[in-house]
Each structure stands twice: as C-alpha cells, then as structure tokens.
Amino acid sequence: MAASEDSRAARDAKLDDLHERLARAVEALVSGDDWKRALEFAARFRTRSFNNTLLIWAQHEAAFEAGRVPEPVPSYVAGYKQWQLLGRQVEQGQPGYMIFAPVTGRFASPTPQDAESWRRLGKFEKPNGGEVVRSRLIGVRPAYVWDVSQTSGDPIPERPVAALLEGEAPDGLWEGLASLVEAEGFTVLRVPDGRVIGGANGLTDFGGRTVAVRLDMDPAAQAKTLAHELAHVKLHGPGNPDTTRHRGIGEVEAESVALMIGAAHGMDTSSYTIPYVSGWAGQVEGKFPVEVVQATGERVRRTAGTILDALPTVQVGAGDPPGLTRERDDIDRTPRPERIPSLAVDVHRGSRATVPGQRSL
C-alpha cells in the first residue's frame, strides 16, 4: 500500500513539474516573434498536442543551452522503444523530455446516444450483450521522448522538402485548399481586388456559402488567404457549437491555422501574420494576448493537422521519424468518443461560442 502511494506521489510530482514547465513555456509567448516560433514549431510536430509541443520545445531548448544537443530545435522525437524499432539507441546520459501521455478507460453503454448511460468497465470486465464499448481519456501520466540527436544508430531517411519560389505558392496548394473548401459545401470565388469584398484579402460568407479571395496578390498570398478562410469555414460556422463569440479570437485562430499550413510548406507568412494576430489578440477584452494564443493553441493545431493530412502536397514532416508506426502515446492522439461523460484531466481550456455570418481577412 505504501509503495503504491509513493508511486502515485512520484507521478503527481512529475505531473506538477510538467504543468509548471508548460506554464513557463506559455509565458514565453509574449511577443510576436515568440508566438511565430511556437506556431511554426507546432506545424512540424502537429501530431502532438499543443501542450506537449511546447513542453518538447522548452526542454530541448534547455538541453541545447546545457550543451547536450547540437541544435536549438528538435527534428524528430520518439519514445525509447520506438527508436529501437528504427535501429537507433538513446545515448547514455541523455535524459528524455517529459510529456503528458493518456490514461484511458473502457466504457460501455446499451444506448450510446444517452450520455448518462455510459459505465466504466473494470480491468477484465466484459460488456453485456448488445452494449457498445468505447475508450475515453480519464487522466494523464508522465511519459518520455528523445530527439534524434540524442540517439545513434541506423540513418533516418529524409522526406522530400517543399521548395518555394519567391511570390509563388507551393505546387498544388491552392488547388488542394480549394477542393477542401468545396468539400464543405462552399463555392470558391476569385475576385479582381479587395473593393469587391469590402477591402479585405478574403471573405467567408456563411449565408451565401461562398469563400472569396482577391486576385491582385501574389499566388503565395492568395494561398495563405484561402487557408485562413478555410479555417473560418471549419471553425466558425453559425452551427458549430465550439465556435468563438469574439471576432478577435476567431481571427487569431484562423490566421494561426494559416501560419501552420504555410510553415508546413516552407512559406514564411510572418510579415503579415505577426501584426495581424497581435492586433486582434490585443482586442480581446479581459485577456492578455498570450492568454488568447494559449486558449486557441489546441484548436489551431487540430484544425491545421486535419487540413494538412488532406492536402496532396509536399510538406515538412510531422515530427515522427520516417518509417515509424507507433502506438498512440499523446493526449491529442487519444480517441475521445462523443457524449461520454468527461473524466479527462483538463490541461487545455478553450471557448464555446457563436459567430456572425461573415468572416474576412
């Protein structure tokens, strides 16, 4: 009994340390440049939760400052056994980076539509006949990952790198984004200039089910604007129960998604994105800009990841070493069936809201 209590206490102490590290990492996002770095980094590690991305970033930066790794930014991260599956071994004396990993439970229900009908199954308990069984996040535990620079062994194959000409959009990006907009039931319009859409670069009209982008911009800017509007379509429709009430938060989310999509294709959107987001984040009453970024980070990562997974374009890697097929070991990769009572540890809180009928960039 005492050993179990000691083990729980040690785990809780590690989780407390993780939360403290996370808070420090979030506090660092106080300037446009730091926010840009965080989002670009998250674009490279988009299969992981935004919280875990910040934890990896902060711990790797500390390892670089301590001289344990050669570069300030990690390239690929994986667990100890996962590196072994790829023929690599964590080098002696290299500490791992602590992240949040999920603890799941099995739940059963004879009537899945009824949120009150779900019951948690015991370790070896079987469901009754006719019951539906789903997994649910019930907590978190500390887990560890290592960057490739902390390992040695077989070489890691490199993925193709997106090459971008100045002013041009990556090959297939506009077409891919447009097809995703159309898959949502919207028509993509290319208008001559901003006067047609009230001086904006782009405009999403939920009532008319159209997305308009002005043509008097470079192709790269047009593609970035279309990514911004696609984020509005996915996140801010009047029927979306998780949409935000405040336009400033909505604009931060949409432009953050656009930045991540651009970063995943080798595009630097910061000259436009930084002042744009800083301006909107500063308009959210009662919140510091960094709080707005923190609250939107997970929704941004999930939305950008969904879009990037659906695009047939050459992109930077998603943070996992090439060739690795791994078990779900991150909060964002945990299945979250709807309508089961939430028992999860809430490590990230967002807003729930509605929006007006149009969104413009």
Secondary structure, DSSP 4 states (H G I P E B T S, - for coil): -HHHHHHHHHHHHHHHHHHHHHHHHHHT--SHHHHHHHHHHHHHTTTS-HHHHHHHHHHHHHHHHTTSSSSSS-S-EE-HHHHHHTTEEEPTT-PPEEEEEEEEEEEEESSTT-GGG-EE--TTPPPPTT-EEEEEEEEEEEEEEEEGGGEEESPPPPPP-----TTPPPTTHHHHHHHHHHHTT-EEEEESSGGGGTT-SEEEETTTTEEEEESSS-HHHHHHHHHHHHHHHHH--TT-TTB-S-HHHHHHHHHHHHHHHHHTTT---HHHHHHHHHHHHTTSTTS-HHHHHHHHHHHHHHHHHHHHHH--S-----SSPTT------SGGGS---TTSPP----------B---SEEE-
